């Protein structure tokens, strides 16, 4: 039982922590809206050049106020999933180069 408890504690220590979001990957892309939650009334966004939106760690800010959480990045599909902070709705965005193929 003691060994099982130690194994559980070690796996939580190394595997249960917050996952790292590759914000540099997100900032390099032009993201186009696909479905669900939207970042305002825009269809496409670049988080490097946007006047209103910024990205830090796992959060997207609108005018320096937390607006959405990044919940998943699928680099193979170039897909970005966001979760609204206000109402927990999910939105899907794609890299514009992949979306237009």
C-alpha angles and dihedrals in degrees: 000000000000091000091050091052091049091049091050092049093049093048091051091047093054103027109029099059123107114291117243117247116213097227092173089061090050094048093051093060137075104227122209124200117249110166147332123017115028132207093234123295096325129109098200135029139185109197092204098057102029117119093205108032131060133173127221129169101317101337135087114212127204110206089343093305118115107255109161141008120227104232101172143008118193104192093185092058093030087232127154122196120198133187121210114239091211102053109002094244116152126232131192126212130178134202103265091232091058095039093056095053 
